[in-house]
């Protein structure tokens, strides 16, 4: 039983909920450890199909717990390196999960909370959510979350929002690519999450994992001979996989492939027909 997160797993869908609303779902060493361990365990579960990351209360995440950060300022550089490395491993674990990840953002996200969103494949937010990359206001920098945020919003936007630490709303986040959808209320957000889940469950699990790895591998690389060879090897390899054979045969036979779930699935495992 975790003190920092709630976990539900049903029909291949894992919903992980940050559950420290009394401190705005801020990070400390315990939350980082428990979330990393949970994501690592799910990443090794062959029945996992999708992960949804959500939060309790009115704030998605305020980033680092300031009491924890205050203690960290008293540590020596080596101890701080070890602490920072744990947060870096959390972000890497989330970003590299072999299945699609969805961030459901019901309220503001600051600092590391923005980092969590940037590590997810898909993100939907409430219309009143807002965002701030606020580390420089605390005399810090968004170091371990920086690569993921820059990859999502681009260098120009990162220069603005990392340096000014100004607040930006959900519509700006949508334009920047941090979000994919903005909804008017939580019911509409849940509907969007369900739409994505039901679309994802129609797709080959192996192909989804391979597609995620492809995206990570080719981003920011030149389209040269090495890139051409790499992508050719990837498609040649996946064509021989059993799911590729099944997918093509199912399409030609006008039937559903073996991995297709024929019913819609709601969050927390409730069915919604389909």
C-alpha positions in Angstrom: 0.0 0.0 0.0 1.6 3.3 -1.1 1.3 6.6 0.8 2.0 8.6 -2.4 0.3 7.0 -5.3 -2.9 4.9 -6.0 -2.6 2.2 -8.6 -5.4 0.4 -10.5 -4.8 -2.3 -13.1 -7.6 -3.9 -15.2 -8.0 -5.1 -18.8 -4.4 -4.2 -19.5 -4.9 -0.6 -18.4 -2.8 0.8 -15.5 -4.0 4.0 -13.9 -1.5 5.6 -11.6 -2.7 8.5 -9.5 -0.6 10.9 -7.6 -2.3 10.9 -4.2 -0.7 13.7 -2.1 -3.3 16.4 -2.7 -2.6 18.0 0.7 0.8 19.1 -0.6 -0.3 19.5 -4.3 1.2 16.2 -5.3 4.7 17.5 -4.8 7.7 15.2 -5.2 9.9 13.9 -2.4 12.2 11.0 -2.2 9.4 8.6 -1.2 7.1 9.5 -4.1 10.0 9.3 -6.6 11.0 5.9 -5.3 7.4 4.5 -5.3 6.5 5.9 -8.7 9.8 4.6 -10.2 9.3 1.1 -8.7 5.6 1.0 -9.9 6.5 2.1 -13.5 9.4 -0.4 -13.6 7.2 -3.2 -12.5 4.5 -2.4 -15.0 7.1 -2.1 -17.8 8.0 -5.8 -17.2 4.3 -6.9 -17.3 3.5 -8.5 -20.6 -0.2 -7.9 -20.2 0.2 -4.2 -19.9 -1.3 -2.2 -22.8 -1.6 1.5 -21.7 -0.6 3.6 -18.7 -2.7 6.6 -17.5 -1.0 9.1 -15.2 -3.5 11.2 -13.2 -3.6 13.1 -9.9 -6.0 13.7 -7.0 -7.0 17.2 -5.8 -7.0 20.5 -7.6 -3.3 20.4 -8.6 -1.7 17.9 -11.0 1.7 18.4 -9.4 3.6 21.3 -7.8 6.9 19.7 -8.7 9.5 19.2 -6.0 8.4 19.3 -2.3 10.0 22.5 -1.0 10.6 21.0 2.4 12.5 18.2 0.7 14.4 20.7 -1.5 15.3 22.7 1.6 16.9 19.7 3.2 18.7 19.0 -0.1 20.4 22.4 0.0 22.1 21.2 3.2 23.6 18.1 1.5 27.0 18.0 -0.2 27.3 17.8 -4.0 27.6 14.0 -4.1 24.5 13.5 -2.0 22.6 16.0 -4.3 23.9 14.1 -7.3 22.5 10.9 -6.0 19.1 12.5 -5.3 19.0 14.2 -8.7 19.8 10.9 -10.4 16.8 9.2 -8.8 14.5 11.9 -10.3 16.3 11.5 -13.6 15.7 7.8 -13.5 12.0 8.3 -12.8 11.6 10.6 -15.9 13.6 8.1 -18.0 11.5 5.2 -16.8 8.3 6.9 -17.7 9.5 8.2 -21.1 10.9 4.7 -22.0 7.9 2.6 -20.9 7.3 0.1 -23.7 3.5 0.9 -23.9 1.7 4.2 -24.7 1.3 6.6 -21.8 -1.4 9.2 -21.2 -1.3 12.2 -18.9 -4.6 13.3 -17.6 -4.1 16.8 -16.2 -6.9 18.2 -14.0 -5.1 21.2 -12.7 -1.8 23.2 -12.5 1.6 21.6 -13.1 4.9 23.2 -12.1 8.5 22.2 -12.5 8.8 18.5 -12.3 5.0 18.2 -12.8 5.6 19.6 -16.3 8.4 17.1 -16.7 6.1 14.2 -16.0 3.7 15.5 -18.7 6.5 15.9 -21.2 7.5 12.3 -20.7 4.1 11.0 -21.6 3.1 10.1 -25.2 -0.4 11.8 -25.0 -1.7 14.5 -22.8 -5.2 16.0 -22.1 -5.8 18.8 -19.7 -8.7 20.7 -18.2 -9.3 24.2 -19.7 -8.4 25.8 -16.3 -5.0 24.0 -16.0 -1.9 26.1 -16.2 1.8 25.5 -16.3 5.0 27.0 -15.0 8.7 25.9 -15.3 9.7 27.7 -12.2 13.0 26.4 -11.1 15.0 29.6 -11.8 12.8 31.5 -9.3 14.1 29.2 -6.6 17.7 29.6 -7.7 17.7 26.2 -9.4 17.5 24.9 -13.0 15.1 22.4 -14.7 18.1 20.1 -15.3 16.8 16.5 -15.3 13.4 17.4 -16.8 14.9 19.8 -19.3 15.6 17.3 -22.1 12.1 16.0 -22.1 10.5 19.5 -22.0 12.7 20.8 -24.8 12.0 17.8 -26.9 8.2 18.5 -26.5 8.0 22.3 -26.8 11.2 23.2 -28.8 14.2 25.3 -28.1 12.6 28.7 -28.7 9.7 28.1 -26.3 12.1 26.5 -23.8 14.2 29.6 -23.8 11.2 31.7 -23.0 9.5 29.6 -20.4 12.6 28.2 -18.6 14.2 31.6 -18.4 11.2 33.8 -17.5 9.4 31.1 -15.4 6.2 32.8 -16.5 2.9 31.0 -16.2 1.3 29.8 -19.4 -2.2 28.5 -19.9 -3.6 25.3 -21.4 -4.2 26.8 -24.8 -0.5 27.9 -25.1 0.5 24.5 -23.9 -1.6 23.0 -26.7 0.0 25.2 -29.3 3.5 24.3 -28.0 2.8 20.6 -28.2 3.0 19.9 -24.5 -0.7 19.0 -24.7 -2.7 17.2 -27.4 -6.2 18.1 -26.2 -7.9 20.6 -23.9 -11.4 19.8 -22.5 -14.0 21.8 -20.6 -14.3 19.5 -17.6 -13.2 16.2 -16.0 -16.0 14.2 -17.7 -14.8 15.4 -21.1 -11.2 14.6 -20.1 -12.2 11.1 -19.2 -14.0 10.7 -22.4 -10.9 11.7 -24.4 -8.7 9.3 -22.3 -11.2 6.5 -23.1 -11.1 7.4 -26.8 -7.3 7.1 -26.9 -7.4 3.9 -24.9 -9.9 2.3 -27.2 -7.9 3.4 -30.3 -4.6 2.1 -28.8 -6.2 -1.3 -27.9 -6.8 -1.9 -31.6 -3.1 -1.7 -32.4 -0.4 -4.3 -32.2 1.3 -4.2 -28.8 4.7 -5.1 -30.4 4.3 -2.5 -33.1 3.4 0.2 -30.5 6.6 -0.6 -28.6 8.6 -0.6 -31.8 7.0 2.7 -32.9 7.9 4.4 -29.6 11.5 3.2 -30.0 11.6 4.4 -33.6 10.5 7.9 -32.6 13.1 8.1 -29.8 15.8 6.8 -32.1 15.3 9.1 -35.2 14.4 12.4 -33.5 17.0 15.1 -34.2 19.1 12.8 -36.3 20.1 13.6 -39.9 18.4 11.7 -42.7 21.6 10.1 -43.9 22.8 6.7 -45.0 22.9 5.5 -41.4 19.4 6.6 -40.8 18.1 5.0 -44.0 19.9 1.7 -43.0 18.5 1.8 -39.5 14.9 2.4 -40.5 15.2 -0.3 -43.2 16.5 -2.8 -40.6 13.6 -1.9 -38.3 10.9 -2.6 -40.8 12.6 -5.7 -42.1 12.8 -7.0 -38.6 9.2 -6.3 -37.6 7.8 -7.8 -40.8 9.0 -11.2 -39.6 7.3 -10.8 -36.2 4.2 -13.0 -35.5 2.1 -9.9 -34.8 2.9 -8.5 -38.2 1.9 -11.7 -39.9 -1.3 -11.8 -37.8 -2.1 -8.2 -38.5 -1.7 -8.5 -42.3 -3.6 -11.8 -42.4 -6.4 -10.3 -40.3 -6.7 -7.3 -42.6 -6.8 -9.4 -45.7 -9.3 -11.8 -44.0 -11.5 -8.9 -42.9 -11.4 -10.0 -39.3 -10.0 -8.5 -36.0 -6.4 -9.4 -35.1 -5.8 -11.5 -32.0 -4.7 -8.5 -29.9 -7.8 -6.5 -30.6 -10.1 -6.0 -27.6 -13.7 -6.0 -28.8 -15.2 -4.0 -26.1 -14.4 -0.4 -25.0 -12.7 0.0 -21.7 -13.1 2.8 -19.2 -10.7 4.1 -16.6 -10.5 1.8 -13.6 -11.7 -1.2 -15.6 -15.4 -0.3 -16.1 -16.8 -1.2 -19.5 -18.6 1.3 -21.7 -19.8 -0.9 -24.6 -18.4 -0.9 -28.1 
